[in-house]
């Protein structure tokens, strides 16, 4: 499953959307928490989650609400591997959002001057 963050102030924040059968849809905020956001953020190349949001903090999406009742353990490599429903009774006023940590900085080894 492919994810993206939409309508945030930068690439690390936004409404969570998933690609399914060629169209993007949103994720319902029921049961949405930091474990779920950790998985999404790592999928996008970030080091982890800063915050999990509900109530369409980043605006309501369009199209279908694709996932509901997402319940990740937090160590999954893809949100598709988390327990979830492939459909939801949610409206877009309950779209889930995420804020991710920046990618970890890995310091380069110091080379002594001669």
Secondary structure, DSSP 8 states (H G I E B T S, - for coil): -EEEEEESSSTTEEEEEEEETTEEEEEB-TT--HHHHHHHHHHTT-S-EEEEE-TTTT----S-EEEEEEE--S--SSGGGSEEESS----GGGB-EEEE--------------
